[in-house]
Amino acid sequence: MTLGSQIAWDDTVLPFQLDRSDIRGRIARLDGTLDQVLAQYDYPPMIEALVAEMCLLTALIGQTIDLRWKLSLQVRGDGPARLIATDYYGPDAEGSPARIRAYASFDEDRLADVPPFELIGKGYFAILIDQGQGMTPYQGITPIAGGSLSSCAETYFAQSEQLPTRFALSYGRSQAPGRPEHWRAGGVMLQHMPKASPFAKTDGGTAEDGLLAPTDMLDGDEEENWTRANLLLDTVEELELIGPSVQPTDLLVRLFHEESPRVYDPQLVCFGCSCSADRVRESLSIYSDKDIAHMTTDDGIVTADCQFCGAHYEFQPETLGFEAEERRRAAD
């Protein structure tokens, strides 16, 4: 596609590359998708903000990975916001959308009128990649650092992947004339292309608590190119990020026209959950009849609720667990 192409940009991620700077990037817009994610629970506004930021990061990062199944982002802390978790499922087929779901666990009694990020406290930021059956999952963890979830993600890529990375995000409720209030969110991700030979920095970095910063991994022309691209990104305005009046291609040209931007096919994104009755049965297959009995309600059923989409499942206890499976096999 070309920079002049006209497509619907809501709920898309647009990959691009800055040929002059050897930098790749993504521009994301989450609109109806974010509305659906947040509609699953009645979160307080400060928790909604954390979930919105996490969803944007997930969409941007997920599109950079050759993903066969699932990318997960998690933030766990000792503050009132105990857990923010998101999943990104790669497209099932060419042309299909990627799917995002999210969930937050929090202590409502401890919530305070402070910036949302301060509600997390001390903890860690984790990225998990699961390529499906037969593949060993990958997990990378870095401590909570900086003043936002975006800063945590930048620290993760610097510390765990040694890839200079930058995010610029904006999100919030919007109301167009004649339309109900809804969520709009958008962001830009910049990432320096991996070097031909692996770079390994073992001593301390210049970021918070001695962690690595992007410029710790670059020098010479690479550092100059990275600094220039970041200065250009610093000029972006919040309304440019979230749209809808500014198309991502127009924003890309406005910000980086001297960096020789090149765009690729956009990826559609939607809300989606992978839960099912079969998956619940599988998760309960490790339990004995005695264990299943402890899970059985007074009404004589076993229930399960999906924390991501709220789906409710009910089962007859005699059909669950490994002993039930053994009985079925014996009967066959």
RODO-2510 file (C-alpha; in nm, 4 decimals, decimal comma):
residues 332
     n   res          X          Y          Z
     1     m     0,0000     0,0000     0,0000
     2     t     0,1075     0,3643    -0,0400
     3     l     0,1008     0,6578     0,1976
     4     g    -0,1970     0,7973     0,0114
     5     s    -0,4140     0,4900     0,0591
     6     q    -0,7488     0,5546     0,2207
     7     i    -0,8735     0,2858     0,4608
     8     a    -1,0742     0,2785     0,7829
     9     w    -0,8167     0,3288     1,0582
    10     d    -1,0212     0,2555     1,3691
    11     d    -0,8918    -0,0574     1,5458
    12     t    -0,5814    -0,1040     1,3342
    13     v    -0,2048    -0,1255     1,3778
    14     l     0,0037     0,0183     1,0934
    15     p     0,3636    -0,1111     1,0651
    16     f     0,6249     0,1226     0,9203
    17     q     0,9985     0,1614     0,8794
    18     l     1,2207     0,4688     0,8728
    19     d     1,4775     0,3702     0,6130
    20     r     1,7120     0,6601     0,6806
    21     s     1,7333     0,5828     1,0516
    22     d     1,7188     0,2013     1,0522
    23     i     1,4177     0,2245     1,2844
    24     r     1,0923     0,0315     1,2657
    25     g     0,7657     0,1348     1,4214
    26     r     0,3934     0,0912     1,4640
    27     i     0,0980     0,3293     1,4822
    28     a    -0,2062     0,1908     1,6652
    29     r    -0,5652     0,3085     1,6946
    30     l    -0,7989     0,1311     1,9384
    31     d    -1,1529     0,2595     1,9490
    32     g    -1,4414     0,0112     1,9440
    33     t    -1,1997    -0,2575     2,0616
    34     l    -1,1107    -0,0635     2,3741
    35     d    -1,4780     0,0130     2,4381
    36     q    -1,5534    -0,3605     2,4334
    37     v    -1,2566    -0,4490     2,6540
    38     l    -1,3556    -0,1958     2,9194
    39     a    -1,7269    -0,2787     2,8945
    40     q    -1,6628    -0,6235     3,0462
    41     y    -1,6238    -0,4696     3,3936
    42     d    -1,7284    -0,1495     3,5674
    43     y    -1,3762    -0,0325     3,6489
    44     p    -1,3079     0,2912     3,8388
    45     p    -1,1646     0,5637     3,6078
    46     m    -0,8044     0,5236     3,7293
    47     i    -0,8131     0,1472     3,6667
    48     e    -0,9696     0,2076     3,3245
    49     a    -0,6735     0,4309     3,2406
    50     l    -0,4238     0,1571     3,3303
    51     v    -0,6136    -0,1018     3,1254
    52     a    -0,6350     0,1374     2,8281
    53     e    -0,2597     0,2036     2,8339
    54     m    -0,1842    -0,1682     2,8679
    55     c    -0,4098    -0,2537     2,5724
    56     l    -0,2315    -0,0004     2,3525
    57     l     0,1082    -0,1422     2,4474
    58     t    -0,0185    -0,4934     2,3803
    59     a    -0,1474    -0,4049     2,0326
    60     l     0,1777    -0,2300     1,9392
    61     i     0,4086    -0,5013     2,0727
    62     g     0,1957    -0,7922     1,9543
    63     q     0,2107    -0,6786     1,5935
    64     t     0,5927    -0,6853     1,5975
    65     i     0,6051    -1,0579     1,6796
    66     d     0,5672    -1,3477     1,4382
    67     l     0,3026    -1,4968     1,6624
    68     r     0,1496    -1,8412     1,6231
    69     w    -0,0705    -1,8097     1,9296
    70     k    -0,0529    -1,5660     2,2201
    71     l     0,1385    -1,2706     2,3646
    72     s     0,0617    -1,1747     2,7246
    73     l     0,1576    -0,8628     2,9172
    74     q     0,1297    -0,8533     3,2958
    75     v     0,1953    -0,5926     3,5601
    76     r     0,1835    -0,7051     3,9217
    77     g     0,2338    -0,4693     4,2129
    78     d     0,1877    -0,4356     4,5878
    79     g    -0,0369    -0,1309     4,5536
    80     p    -0,4160    -0,1073     4,5154
    81     a    -0,3835    -0,2052     4,1461
    82     r    -0,2648    -0,5608     4,2060
    83     l    -0,2745    -0,6931     3,8482
    84     i    -0,3193    -0,5599     3,4970
    85     a    -0,3151    -0,8441     3,2420
    86     t    -0,3667    -0,8447     2,8660
    87     d    -0,3579    -1,1111     2,5959
    88     y    -0,2983    -1,0637     2,2233
    89     y    -0,3895    -1,3496     1,9895
    90     g    -0,2356    -1,3475     1,6447
    91     p    -0,4681    -1,3671     1,3412
    92     d    -0,6114    -1,7133     1,2708
    93     a    -0,5779    -1,6588     0,8953
    94     e    -0,4504    -1,3992     0,6512
    95     g    -0,6794    -1,0964     0,6602
    96     s    -0,8304    -1,1929     0,9961
    97     p    -0,8046    -0,9526     1,2903
    98     a    -0,5805    -1,0011     1,5897
    99     r    -0,7730    -1,0296     1,9171
   100     i    -0,7128    -0,8497     2,2468
   101     r    -0,8583    -0,9086     2,5908
   102     a    -0,7712    -0,7536     2,9286
   103     y    -0,8401    -0,7874     3,2978
   104     a    -0,7566    -0,5883     3,6103
   105     s    -0,7568    -0,6942     3,9751
   106     f    -0,7594    -0,4171     4,2354
   107     d    -0,8378    -0,3374     4,5972
   108     e    -1,1150    -0,0792     4,5753
   109     d    -1,0862     0,0160     4,9427
   110     r    -0,7233     0,1248     4,8889
   111     l    -0,7757     0,3341     4,5760
   112     a    -0,6644     0,6954     4,6152
   113     d    -0,6792     1,0151     4,4103
   114     v    -0,3287     0,9848     4,2675
   115     p    -0,1925     0,9328     3,9148
   116     p    -0,3029     0,5833     3,8023
   117     f     0,0521     0,4500     3,7722
   118     e     0,1183     0,5199     4,1417
   119     l    -0,1574     0,2703     4,2295
   120     i     0,0679    -0,0181     4,1179
   121     g     0,3418     0,0335     4,3740
   122     k     0,6463    -0,1922     4,3629
   123     g     0,6391    -0,5005     4,1467
   124     y     0,7273    -0,6240     3,8015
   125     f     0,6402    -0,5925     3,4340
   126     a     0,6358    -0,9179     3,2356
   127     i     0,6024    -1,0227     2,8747
   128     l     0,5092    -1,3839     2,7989
   129     i     0,5055    -1,5424     2,4519
   130     d     0,3296    -1,8747     2,4022
   131     q     0,3585    -2,0134     2,0492
   132     g     0,1212    -2,3003     2,1209
   133     q     0,1329    -2,6725     2,1724
   134     g     0,4774    -2,8281     2,1537
   135     m     0,6590    -2,4963     2,1998
   136     t     0,8345    -2,3778     2,5157
   137     p     0,6812    -2,0502     2,6400
   138     y     0,9117    -1,7476     2,6771
   139     q     0,8930    -1,5124     2,9749
   140     g     1,0839    -1,1908     3,0405
   141     i     1,0510    -0,9843     3,3588
   142     t     1,1764    -0,6405     3,4601
   143     p     1,0995    -0,4329     3,7711
   144     i     0,8424    -0,1560     3,7692
   145     a     1,0331     0,1558     3,6622
   146     g     0,9653     0,5060     3,5359
   147     g     0,6384     0,6899     3,5664
   148     s     0,4108     0,4934     3,3339
   149     l     0,3385     0,1510     3,1909
   150     s     0,5003     0,2776     2,8701
   151     s     0,8216     0,3417     3,0621
   152     c     0,8039    -0,0116     3,2028
   153     a     0,7761    -0,1526     2,8506
   154     e     1,0688     0,0605     2,7304
   155     t     1,2755    -0,0658     3,0231
   156     y     1,1792    -0,4242     2,9422
   157     f     1,3019    -0,3957     2,5827
   158     a     1,6232    -0,2232     2,6915
   159     q     1,6988    -0,4615     2,9758
   160     s     1,5724    -0,7974     2,8445
   161     e     1,5984    -0,7603     2,4668
   162     q     1,8583    -0,4790     2,4440
   163     l     1,6461    -0,3086     2,1788
   164     p     1,6093     0,0715     2,2118
   165     t     1,2324     0,1306     2,2188
   166     r     1,0076     0,4336     2,2618
   167     f     0,6306     0,4697     2,3056
   168     a     0,4089     0,7767     2,2734
   169     l     0,0485     0,7033     2,3783
   170     s    -0,2770     0,8898     2,4295
   171     y    -0,6164     0,7622     2,5424
   172     g    -0,9389     0,8833     2,6984
   173     r    -1,3123     0,9245     2,6575
   174     s    -1,4309     1,1195     2,3548
   175     q    -1,7691     1,2438     2,2373
   176     a    -1,8353     1,3486     1,8801
   177     p    -2,1451     1,5571     1,7969
   178     g    -2,4515     1,3363     1,7877
   179     r    -2,2652     1,0297     1,9160
   180     p    -2,2470     0,8743     2,2637
   181     e    -1,9303     0,9027     2,4694
   182     h    -1,6769     0,6350     2,3835
   183     w    -1,3102     0,5500     2,4249
   184     r    -1,0454     0,6550     2,1757
   185     a    -0,6808     0,5566     2,2031
   186     g    -0,3750     0,5784     1,9844
   187     g    -0,0009     0,5445     2,0028
   188     v     0,3303     0,5247     1,8228
   189     m     0,6075     0,2741     1,8880
   190     l     0,9659     0,3244     1,7682
   191     q     1,2239     0,0491     1,7887
   192     h     1,5811     0,0413     1,6650
   193     m     1,6382    -0,2512     1,4322
   194     p     1,8402    -0,5352     1,5882
   195     k     2,2132    -0,5268     1,5150
   196     a     2,3698    -0,7870     1,2894
   197     s     2,5772    -0,9178     1,5810
   198     p     2,4145    -0,9512     1,9260
   199     f     2,4920    -0,6640     2,1595
   200     a     2,5476    -0,7500     2,5228
   201     k     2,5973    -0,4834     2,7851
   202     t     2,6732    -0,6312     3,1226
   203     d     2,7537    -0,3287     3,3376
   204     g     2,4987    -0,0865     3,4803
   205     g     2,2857     0,1485     3,2743
   206     t     2,1945     0,5139     3,3125
   207     a     1,8220     0,4659     3,3747
   208     e     1,6445     0,4383     3,7098
   209     d     1,8067     0,1917     3,9536
   210     g     2,0953     0,1309     3,7126
   211     l     1,8746    -0,0203     3,4422
   212     l     1,9630     0,0200     3,0762
   213     a     1,8387     0,3169     2,8744
   214     p     1,8128     0,3190     2,4911
   215     t     2,1178     0,5416     2,4480
   216     d     2,3288     0,2985     2,6546
   217     m     2,3072     0,0577     2,3609
   218     l     2,3854     0,2981     2,0765
   219     d     2,6761     0,5101     1,9667
   220     g     2,7913     0,7122     1,6678
   221     d     2,5452     0,7420     1,3794
   222     e     2,3010     0,5005     1,5441
   223     e     2,2702     0,7193     1,8520
   224     e     2,2343     1,0318     1,6369
   225     n     1,9591     0,8696     1,4271
   226     w     1,7747     0,7448     1,7355
   227     t     1,7937     1,0847     1,9048
   228     r     1,6670     1,2617     1,5909
   229     a     1,3696     1,0248     1,5514
   230     n     1,2768     1,0705     1,9174
   231     l     1,2943     1,4484     1,8903
   232     l     1,0557     1,4300     1,5961
   233     l     0,8200     1,2039     1,7925
   234     d     0,8294     1,4546     2,0794
   235     t     0,6378     1,6983     1,8562
   236     v     0,3322     1,4709     1,8295
   237     e     0,0087     1,6016     1,9802
   238     e    -0,2428     1,3901     2,1707
   239     l    -0,5222     1,4554     1,9219
   240     e    -0,2939     1,3413     1,6408
   241     l    -0,2408     1,0124     1,8204
   242     i    -0,6050     0,9283     1,8849
   243     g    -0,7571     1,0759     1,5678
   244     p    -1,0055     1,0510     1,4148
   245     s    -0,9353     1,3538     1,1954
   246     v    -0,5653     1,2687     1,1407
   247     q    -0,4979     0,9463     0,9541
   248     p    -0,1954     0,7423     1,0686
   249     t    -0,0337     0,7757     0,7256
   250     d    -0,0692     1,1540     0,7392
   251     l     0,0747     1,1553     1,0911
   252     l     0,3669     0,9435     0,9751
   253     v     0,4478     1,1879     0,6946
   254     r     0,4072     1,4878     0,9265
   255     l     0,6464     1,3458     1,1844
   256     f     0,9041     1,1589     0,9770
   257     h     0,8911     1,2776     0,6150
   258     e     1,2706     1,3348     0,6125
   259     e     1,3359     0,9830     0,7479
   260     s     1,2088     0,8055     0,4330
   261     p     0,9059     0,6350     0,5921
   262     r     0,7809     0,3142     0,4363
   263     v     0,4522     0,1522     0,5394
   264     y     0,3265    -0,2049     0,5274
   265     d    -0,0176    -0,3627     0,5356
   266     p    -0,2180    -0,2666     0,8453
   267     q    -0,3373    -0,5280     1,0944
   268     l    -0,6992    -0,5201     1,2115
   269     v    -0,7597    -0,5610     1,5854
   270     c    -1,0758    -0,6576     1,7716
   271     f    -1,1870    -0,7668     2,1178
   272     g    -1,1826    -1,1435     2,1534
   273     c    -1,1597    -1,4093     2,4200
   274     s    -1,0300    -1,7653     2,3892
   275     c    -1,2338    -1,9138     2,6725
   276     s    -1,4672    -2,2084     2,6070
   277     a    -1,6340    -2,4933     2,7906
   278     d    -1,3744    -2,7332     2,6505
   279     r    -1,0878    -2,5199     2,7833
   280     v    -1,2470    -2,5109     3,1292
   281     r    -1,2881    -2,8895     3,1230
   282     e    -0,9238    -2,9249     3,0250
   283     s    -0,8094    -2,7004     3,3088
   284     l    -1,0096    -2,9112     3,5568
   285     s    -0,8817    -3,2422     3,4201
   286     i    -0,5964    -3,2518     3,6744
   287     y    -0,8365    -3,2824     3,9708
   288     s    -0,9721    -3,5947     4,1402
   289     d    -1,3347    -3,6687     4,2224
   290     k    -1,2652    -3,5536     4,5780
   291     d    -1,1279    -3,2217     4,4533
   292     i    -1,4252    -3,1745     4,2212
   293     a    -1,6608    -3,2433     4,5117
   294     h    -1,5091    -2,9503     4,7020
   295     m    -1,5813    -2,7267     4,3991
   296     t    -1,9448    -2,8385     4,3692
   297     t    -2,2095    -2,5879     4,4766
   298     d    -2,5134    -2,6594     4,6946
   299     d    -2,7117    -2,6858     4,3698
   300     g    -2,4958    -2,9809     4,2630
   301     i    -2,3031    -2,8125     3,9823
   302     v    -1,9511    -2,6803     3,9235
   303     t    -1,9324    -2,3248     3,7940
   304     a    -1,6560    -2,1193     3,6342
   305     d    -1,6402    -1,7585     3,5183
   306     c    -1,3926    -1,6103     3,2711
   307     q    -1,2098    -1,3185     3,4313
   308     f    -1,1528    -1,1582     3,0902
   309     c    -1,4979    -1,1635     2,9278
   310     g    -1,7302    -1,2655     3,2107
   311     a    -1,8573    -1,5812     3,0387
   312     h    -2,0268    -1,8180     3,2846
   313     y    -1,9964    -2,1973     3,2580
   314     e    -2,1804    -2,4735     3,4466
   315     f    -2,0890    -2,8434     3,4571
   316     q    -2,2135    -3,1645     3,6121
   317     p    -1,9416    -3,2686     3,8611
   318     e    -1,9393    -3,6331     3,7530
   319     t    -1,8172    -3,5244     3,4072
   320     l    -1,5071    -3,3411     3,5365
   321     g    -1,1586    -3,4454     3,6465
   322     f    -0,9176    -3,7190     3,5506
   323     e    -1,1193    -3,9941     3,7179
   324     a    -1,4215    -3,9033     3,5060
   325     e    -1,2004    -3,9319     3,1993
   326     e    -1,0810    -4,2744     3,3138
   327     r    -1,4439    -4,3866     3,3562
   328     r    -1,5283    -4,2690     3,0051
   329     r    -1,2338    -4,4605     2,8606
   330     a    -1,3317    -4,7779     3,0515
   331     a    -1,6884    -4,7494     2,9229
   332     d    -1,5621    -4,7246     2,5649
***
